[in-house]
Amino acid sequence: MVQSNDDDMMGLALAEAKTALEQGVFPVGAVLSAGSRILGRSHKTMVSNHLNHAEMNLFHQVFRGDYIFSRNDDITLYTTLEPCIMCFGTMLHLPITRLVFAMPDAYGGCAHVKLENSPPRHLSRAVEIVGGVRRQEASALFAAFLDTTTEEFWLTGGASHFQAAVRANR
Ligand SMILES: [Zn+2]
């Protein structure tokens, strides 16, 4: 269910994504909140080690050392693109109880992966998921990136399902 501050929080995530775009980086931004309190915000960074996703950068920023958060803290992850399997799996290990994303990822998005066959640890990790919040704005940033990137992966049609979805949103 969409909540009253989802639009504003996603606005902060979109601003992070814009920062990435300005640096020539695939524009994903992410924010963590506990109720109305912002815990942190981040975006994808230039390092090409596949660990530099906006969500992972944010998790390292917020959940460092002996953090005191629990699953009762009403922590929401906002991200401008549906999380991949790494970020979604990491989210399940962290005390995050709600996920809100903007653009669905037809190529690598894992928000709707079925956990029914997973081992007990993950069966109990129910997370409320809301997709499509400010989707057009997120998609416009991806379109701007695809128009300007010089990365071989994208120029040769990489993640074709995702590129097609961005084109369909224009
Ligand atoms: Zn990811």
Residues whose N, C-alpha, C, O or C-beta is under 5 A from the ligand:
A	BS01	ZN	H53 P83 C84 M86 C87
